[in-house]
Amino acid sequence: MQKLIRILRWLACGALLLNGARAAEISGLDSNGYIRDWLMLAPIPLPEGAPAGDLLLRDQVRGEATLMPKAGDGIKVGARELTWRRVIAVTNHVDFNAILQTQNDRAAGYLVTYVECGEERRDVIMAVGSNDQGRIYFNGVDIYAFTEARPLMLDADKGRVTLKKGVNVIVFKVINEQNSWQAAMRLLDKSGVPLGDVRIRMAP
């Protein structure tokens, strides 16, 4: 379990960008347990000077732990107006730069998804990777932070969570220092088998 901190402690080379009104609002995990359906907010330029790992531990959006957006919601970040948009990764990870079709260095972005369960699921393995820094809030709780620059490695870090009955909110914040900007997450049962019987929603 590499550097777990705190409580664990499109179709442009990476994703389809969809109009929320046209796309189905409910989907599932892929056959390997990866979450491919997300709401994305990016890019958010980072100030010069401060290390990216320090900035990861600061809010770039007010109340980031409790974000619960829908596709099309607008938000002001500093002097910029950004919009939450739905993306569907066409592989097992989200590629921010490919979706945005621009190179974005020293930038932060957010991915949010809603995992719906018919019953409580204990000991669910959450396996994540990020390029570079990543932070995760689960149902409003700060559960994970990786503060160093790194290339994407699938399943780089793993921890256990309990999915409550009903809707669970995942906020995955990812910072890019330079070059590639990517994120991956999948959910497995306690024996390592891709989780079944859950639904991915695009609204709370």
Order of alpha helices (4+ residues) and beta strands (2+ residues): beta-beta-beta-alpha-beta-beta-beta-beta-alpha-beta-beta-beta-beta-beta-beta-beta-beta
